């Protein structure tokens, strides 16, 4: 514990995971919105 230096941890994996999660949520929201618009147009 005495060798700990703040800001020295490698967080590349966590950053990639978070970026992937944000991309997944963004694509999911776009698909859901398109699906809802399609349903609104079909059911008129």
C-alpha distance matrix in Angstrom:
0.0 3.8 5.4 5.6 9.3 11.4 14.4 13.2 13.5 16.8 18.9 22.3 22.8 22.3 24.6 27.2 27.1 27.6 30.4 32.0 31.9 33.5 36.1 36.9 37.4 39.5 41.8 42.1 43.2 45.7 47.1 47.5 49.2 51.6 52.4 53.2 55.4 57.1 57.8 59.1 61.5 62.7 63.4 64.9
3.8 0.0 3.8 5.6 8.6 11.4 14.7 13.5 14.8 18.2 20.6 23.9 25.0 24.6 26.5 29.2 29.5 29.9 32.4 34.3 34.4 35.7 38.3 39.4 39.9 41.8 44.1 44.7 45.6 48.0 49.6 50.1 51.6 54.0 55.0 55.7 57.8 59.6 60.4 61.7 64.0 65.3 66.1 67.4
5.4 3.8 0.0 3.8 6.4 9.9 12.5 10.6 12.1 15.3 18.1 21.1 22.4 22.4 24.2 26.7 27.4 28.0 30.2 32.2 32.6 33.9 36.2 37.5 38.3 40.0 42.2 43.0 44.1 46.3 47.9 48.6 50.1 52.3 53.4 54.4 56.3 58.0 59.0 60.3 62.4 63.8 64.7 66.1
5.6 5.6 3.8 0.0 3.8 6.5 9.3 8.1 9.3 12.9 15.2 18.5 19.9 19.4 21.1 23.9 24.4 24.7 27.0 29.1 29.4 30.5 33.0 34.3 34.9 36.6 38.9 39.7 40.6 42.9 44.6 45.2 46.6 48.9 50.0 50.9 52.8 54.6 55.6 56.8 59.0 60.4 61.3 62.6
9.3 8.6 6.4 3.8 0.0 3.8 6.4 5.8 8.3 11.9 14.2 17.3 19.3 18.8 19.8 22.8 23.8 23.7 25.7 28.2 28.6 29.3 31.8 33.5 33.9 35.3 37.7 38.8 39.5 41.6 43.5 44.3 45.5 47.7 49.1 49.9 51.6 53.5 54.7 55.8 57.8 59.4 60.4 61.5
11.4 11.4 9.9 6.5 3.8 0.0 3.8 5.5 7.6 11.2 12.5 15.9 17.9 16.8 17.4 20.8 21.7 21.1 23.1 25.8 26.0 26.4 29.1 30.8 31.0 32.3 34.9 35.9 36.5 38.5 40.6 41.3 42.3 44.6 46.1 46.8 48.4 50.5 51.6 52.5 54.6 56.4 57.2 58.2
14.4 14.7 12.5 9.3 6.4 3.8 0.0 3.8 5.8 8.5 9.7 12.7 15.2 14.2 14.3 17.7 19.0 18.4 20.0 22.9 23.4 23.6 26.0 28.0 28.4 29.4 32.0 33.3 33.8 35.7 37.8 38.7 39.7 41.8 43.4 44.3 45.7 47.8 49.1 50.0 51.9 53.7 54.8 55.7
13.2 13.5 10.6 8.1 5.8 5.5 3.8 0.0 3.8 6.6 9.1 11.9 14.3 14.2 14.8 17.6 19.1 19.2 20.8 23.2 24.1 24.8 26.9 28.8 29.6 30.8 33.0 34.3 35.3 37.0 39.0 40.0 41.2 43.2 44.7 45.8 47.3 49.1 50.5 51.7 53.5 55.1 56.3 57.4
13.5 14.8 12.1 9.3 8.3 7.6 5.8 3.8 0.0 3.8 6.1 9.2 11.0 10.9 12.1 14.8 15.8 16.4 18.2 20.3 21.2 22.2 24.3 25.9 26.9 28.3 30.4 31.5 32.7 34.6 36.2 37.3 38.7 40.6 41.9 43.1 44.8 46.5 47.7 49.1 51.0 52.4 53.6 54.8
16.8 18.2 15.3 12.9 11.9 11.2 8.5 6.6 3.8 0.0 3.8 5.9 7.9 8.8 9.8 11.8 13.3 14.4 15.8 17.7 19.0 20.2 21.8 23.5 24.9 26.2 27.9 29.3 30.8 32.4 33.9 35.2 36.8 38.4 39.7 41.2 42.8 44.2 45.7 47.2 48.9 50.2 51.6 52.9
18.9 20.6 18.1 15.2 14.2 12.5 9.7 9.1 6.1 3.8 0.0 3.8 5.5 5.3 6.2 8.7 10.0 10.6 12.3 14.3 15.4 16.5 18.3 19.9 21.2 22.5 24.4 25.7 27.0 28.7 30.3 31.5 33.0 34.8 36.1 37.5 39.1 40.6 42.0 43.5 45.2 46.5 47.9 49.2
22.3 23.9 21.1 18.5 17.3 15.9 12.7 11.9 9.2 5.9 3.8 0.0 3.8 5.5 5.1 6.2 8.6 9.9 10.5 12.2 14.2 15.3 16.4 18.2 20.0 21.0 22.5 24.1 25.8 27.1 28.5 30.1 31.7 33.0 34.5 36.1 37.6 38.9 40.5 42.1 43.5 44.9 46.5 47.8
22.8 25.0 22.4 19.9 19.3 17.9 15.2 14.3 11.0 7.9 5.5 3.8 0.0 3.8 5.4 5.2 6.1 8.6 9.9 10.6 12.3 14.3 15.3 16.4 18.4 20.0 21.1 22.4 24.4 25.9 26.9 28.4 30.3 31.7 32.8 34.5 36.3 37.3 38.8 40.6 42.2 43.2 44.7 46.3
22.3 24.6 22.4 19.4 18.8 16.8 14.2 14.2 10.9 8.8 5.3 5.5 3.8 0.0 3.8 5.5 5.0 6.1 8.5 9.8 10.5 12.2 14.1 15.2 16.4 18.2 19.9 20.9 22.5 24.4 25.7 26.7 28.5 30.3 31.3 32.8 34.6 36.0 37.2 38.8 40.6 41.8 43.1 44.6
24.6 26.5 24.2 21.1 19.8 17.4 14.3 14.8 12.1 9.8 6.2 5.1 5.4 3.8 0.0 3.8 5.4 5.1 6.1 8.6 9.8 10.5 12.2 14.1 15.4 16.4 18.3 19.8 21.1 22.6 24.3 25.7 27.0 28.7 30.2 31.6 33.1 34.6 36.1 37.5 39.1 40.6 42.0 43.2
27.2 29.2 26.7 23.9 22.8 20.8 17.7 17.6 14.8 11.8 8.7 6.2 5.2 5.5 3.8 0.0 3.8 5.5 5.0 6.1 8.6 9.9 10.5 12.2 14.2 15.3 16.4 18.1 20.0 21.2 22.4 24.2 25.8 27.0 28.4 30.2 31.7 32.8 34.5 36.2 37.6 38.8 40.4 41.8
27.1 29.5 27.4 24.4 23.8 21.7 19.0 19.1 15.8 13.3 10.0 8.6 6.1 5.0 5.4 3.8 0.0 3.8 5.5 5.1 6.2 8.7 9.9 10.5 12.3 14.2 15.4 16.3 18.4 20.1 21.0 22.4 24.4 25.8 26.8 28.5 30.3 31.4 32.7 34.6 36.2 37.2 38.7 40.2
27.6 29.9 28.0 24.7 23.7 21.1 18.4 19.2 16.4 14.4 10.6 9.9 8.6 6.1 5.1 5.5 3.8 0.0 3.8 5.4 5.0 6.2 8.5 9.7 10.5 12.2 14.2 15.1 16.5 18.4 19.9 20.9 22.5 24.4 25.6 26.8 28.6 30.1 31.4 32.9 34.7 36.0 37.3 38.6
30.4 32.4 30.2 27.0 25.7 23.1 20.0 20.8 18.2 15.8 12.3 10.5 9.9 8.5 6.1 5.0 5.5 3.8 0.0 3.8 5.4 5.1 6.2 8.6 10.0 10.5 12.3 14.1 15.4 16.6 18.4 20.0 21.2 22.7 24.3 25.8 27.2 28.6 30.3 31.7 33.2 34.6 36.2 37.4
32.0 34.3 32.2 29.1 28.2 25.8 22.9 23.2 20.3 17.7 14.3 12.2 10.6 9.8 8.6 6.1 5.1 5.4 3.8 0.0 3.8 5.5 5.1 6.1 8.6 9.8 10.6 12.1 14.2 15.4 16.4 18.2 20.0 21.1 22.3 24.2 25.8 26.8 28.4 30.2 31.6 32.7 34.4 35.9
31.9 34.4 32.6 29.4 28.6 26.0 23.4 24.1 21.2 19.0 15.4 14.2 12.3 10.5 9.8 8.6 6.2 5.0 5.4 3.8 0.0 3.8 5.4 5.1 6.2 8.5 10.0 10.4 12.2 14.3 15.3 16.3 18.3 20.0 20.9 22.4 24.3 25.6 26.8 28.5 30.3 31.4 32.7 34.2
33.5 35.7 33.9 30.5 29.3 26.4 23.6 24.8 22.2 20.2 16.5 15.3 14.3 12.2 10.5 9.9 8.7 6.2 5.1 5.5 3.8 0.0 3.8 5.5 5.2 6.1 8.6 9.8 10.6 12.4 14.3 15.3 16.5 18.4 19.9 21.1 22.6 24.3 25.7 27.0 28.7 30.2 31.6 32.7
36.1 38.3 36.2 33.0 31.8 29.1 26.0 26.9 24.3 21.8 18.3 16.4 15.3 14.1 12.2 10.5 9.9 8.5 6.2 5.1 5.4 3.8 0.0 3.8 5.5 5.1 6.2 8.5 10.0 10.7 12.3 14.2 15.5 16.6 18.3 20.0 21.3 22.5 24.4 25.9 27.2 28.6 30.3 31.5
36.9 39.4 37.5 34.3 33.5 30.8 28.0 28.8 25.9 23.5 19.9 18.2 16.4 15.2 14.1 12.2 10.5 9.7 8.6 6.1 5.1 5.5 3.8 0.0 3.8 5.5 5.3 6.0 8.6 10.0 10.6 12.1 14.3 15.4 16.3 18.3 20.0 21.0 22.4 24.3 25.8 26.8 28.4 29.9
37.4 39.9 38.3 34.9 33.9 31.0 28.4 29.6 26.9 24.9 21.2 20.0 18.4 16.4 15.4 14.2 12.3 10.5 10.0 8.6 6.2 5.2 5.5 3.8 0.0 3.8 5.5 5.0 6.1 8.6 9.9 10.4 12.2 14.2 15.2 16.3 18.3 19.8 20.9 22.4 24.3 25.6 26.7 28.1
39.5 41.8 40.0 36.6 35.3 32.3 29.4 30.8 28.3 26.2 22.5 21.0 20.0 18.2 16.4 15.3 14.2 12.2 10.5 9.8 8.5 6.1 5.1 5.5 3.8 0.0 3.8 5.4 5.3 6.3 8.7 10.0 10.7 12.4 14.3 15.5 16.7 18.4 20.1 21.2 22.8 24.4 25.9 26.9
41.8 44.1 42.2 38.9 37.7 34.9 32.0 33.0 30.4 27.9 24.4 22.5 21.1 19.9 18.3 16.4 15.4 14.2 12.3 10.6 10.0 8.6 6.2 5.3 5.5 3.8 0.0 3.8 5.5 5.2 6.2 8.6 10.0 10.6 12.2 14.3 15.4 16.4 18.3 20.0 21.2 22.4 24.3 25.5
42.1 44.7 43.0 39.7 38.8 35.9 33.3 34.3 31.5 29.3 25.7 24.1 22.4 20.9 19.8 18.1 16.3 15.1 14.1 12.1 10.4 9.8 8.5 6.0 5.0 5.4 3.8 0.0 3.8 5.5 5.1 6.1 8.6 9.9 10.5 12.3 14.2 15.2 16.4 18.3 20.0 21.0 22.4 24.0
43.2 45.6 44.1 40.6 39.5 36.5 33.8 35.3 32.7 30.8 27.0 25.8 24.4 22.5 21.1 20.0 18.4 16.5 15.4 14.2 12.2 10.6 10.0 8.6 6.1 5.3 5.5 3.8 0.0 3.8 5.5 5.1 6.1 8.6 9.8 10.5 12.3 14.1 15.2 16.4 18.4 19.9 21.0 22.2
45.7 48.0 46.3 42.9 41.6 38.5 35.7 37.0 34.6 32.4 28.7 27.1 25.9 24.4 22.6 21.2 20.1 18.4 16.6 15.4 14.3 12.4 10.7 10.0 8.6 6.3 5.2 5.5 3.8 0.0 3.8 5.5 5.2 6.1 8.5 9.9 10.6 12.2 14.2 15.3 16.5 18.3 20.0 20.8
47.1 49.6 47.9 44.6 43.5 40.6 37.8 39.0 36.2 33.9 30.3 28.5 26.9 25.7 24.3 22.4 21.0 19.9 18.4 16.4 15.3 14.3 12.3 10.6 9.9 8.7 6.2 5.1 5.5 3.8 0.0 3.8 5.5 5.1 6.1 8.6 9.9 10.4 12.3 14.2 15.3 16.3 18.2 19.6
47.5 50.1 48.6 45.2 44.3 41.3 38.7 40.0 37.3 35.2 31.5 30.1 28.4 26.7 25.7 24.2 22.4 20.9 20.0 18.2 16.3 15.3 14.2 12.1 10.4 10.0 8.6 6.1 5.1 5.5 3.8 0.0 3.8 5.5 5.0 6.2 8.6 9.7 10.5 12.3 14.3 15.2 16.4 18.0
49.2 51.6 50.1 46.6 45.5 42.3 39.7 41.2 38.7 36.8 33.0 31.7 30.3 28.5 27.0 25.8 24.4 22.5 21.2 20.0 18.3 16.5 15.5 14.3 12.2 10.7 10.0 8.6 6.1 5.2 5.5 3.8 0.0 3.8 5.4 5.1 6.2 8.5 9.8 10.5 12.4 14.2 15.4 16.2
51.6 54.0 52.3 48.9 47.7 44.6 41.8 43.2 40.6 38.4 34.8 33.0 31.7 30.3 28.7 27.0 25.8 24.4 22.7 21.1 20.0 18.4 16.6 15.4 14.2 12.4 10.6 9.9 8.6 6.1 5.1 5.5 3.8 0.0 3.8 5.5 5.1 6.1 8.6 9.8 10.6 12.2 14.2 15.1
52.4 55.0 53.4 50.0 49.1 46.1 43.4 44.7 41.9 39.7 36.1 34.5 32.8 31.3 30.2 28.4 26.8 25.6 24.3 22.3 20.9 19.9 18.3 16.3 15.2 14.3 12.2 10.5 9.8 8.5 6.1 5.0 5.4 3.8 0.0 3.8 5.5 5.0 6.2 8.6 9.9 10.5 12.2 13.9
53.2 55.7 54.4 50.9 49.9 46.8 44.3 45.8 43.1 41.2 37.5 36.1 34.5 32.8 31.6 30.2 28.5 26.8 25.8 24.2 22.4 21.1 20.0 18.3 16.3 15.5 14.3 12.3 10.5 9.9 8.6 6.2 5.1 5.5 3.8 0.0 3.8 5.4 5.0 6.2 8.7 9.9 10.5 11.9
55.4 57.8 56.3 52.8 51.6 48.4 45.7 47.3 44.8 42.8 39.1 37.6 36.3 34.6 33.1 31.7 30.3 28.6 27.2 25.8 24.3 22.6 21.3 20.0 18.3 16.7 15.4 14.2 12.3 10.6 9.9 8.6 6.2 5.1 5.5 3.8 0.0 3.8 5.4 5.0 6.2 8.6 10.0 10.3
57.1 59.6 58.0 54.6 53.5 50.5 47.8 49.1 46.5 44.2 40.6 38.9 37.3 36.0 34.6 32.8 31.4 30.1 28.6 26.8 25.6 24.3 22.5 21.0 19.8 18.4 16.4 15.2 14.1 12.2 10.4 9.7 8.5 6.1 5.0 5.4 3.8 0.0 3.8 5.4 5.2 6.1 8.6 9.7
57.8 60.4 59.0 55.6 54.7 51.6 49.1 50.5 47.7 45.7 42.0 40.5 38.8 37.2 36.1 34.5 32.7 31.4 30.3 28.4 26.8 25.7 24.4 22.4 20.9 20.1 18.3 16.4 15.2 14.2 12.3 10.5 9.8 8.6 6.2 5.0 5.4 3.8 0.0 3.8 5.5 5.2 6.0 8.1
59.1 61.7 60.3 56.8 55.8 52.5 50.0 51.7 49.1 47.2 43.5 42.1 40.6 38.8 37.5 36.2 34.6 32.9 31.7 30.2 28.5 27.0 25.9 24.3 22.4 21.2 20.0 18.3 16.4 15.3 14.2 12.3 10.5 9.8 8.6 6.2 5.0 5.4 3.8 0.0 3.8 5.6 5.4 5.8
61.5 64.0 62.4 59.0 57.8 54.6 51.9 53.5 51.0 48.9 45.2 43.5 42.2 40.6 39.1 37.6 36.2 34.7 33.2 31.6 30.3 28.7 27.2 25.8 24.3 22.8 21.2 20.0 18.4 16.5 15.3 14.3 12.4 10.6 9.9 8.7 6.2 5.2 5.5 3.8 0.0 3.8 5.6 5.0
62.7 65.3 63.8 60.4 59.4 56.4 53.7 55.1 52.4 50.2 46.5 44.9 43.2 41.8 40.6 38.8 37.2 36.0 34.6 32.7 31.4 30.2 28.6 26.8 25.6 24.4 22.4 21.0 19.9 18.3 16.3 15.2 14.2 12.2 10.5 9.9 8.6 6.1 5.2 5.6 3.8 0.0 3.8 5.4
63.4 66.1 64.7 61.3 60.4 57.2 54.8 56.3 53.6 51.6 47.9 46.5 44.7 43.1 42.0 40.4 38.7 37.3 36.2 34.4 32.7 31.6 30.3 28.4 26.7 25.9 24.3 22.4 21.0 20.0 18.2 16.4 15.4 14.2 12.2 10.5 10.0 8.6 6.0 5.4 5.6 3.8 0.0 3.8
64.9 67.4 66.1 62.6 61.5 58.2 55.7 57.4 54.8 52.9 49.2 47.8 46.3 44.6 43.2 41.8 40.2 38.6 37.4 35.9 34.2 32.7 31.5 29.9 28.1 26.9 25.5 24.0 22.2 20.8 19.6 18.0 16.2 15.1 13.9 11.9 10.3 9.7 8.1 5.8 5.0 5.4 3.8 0.0
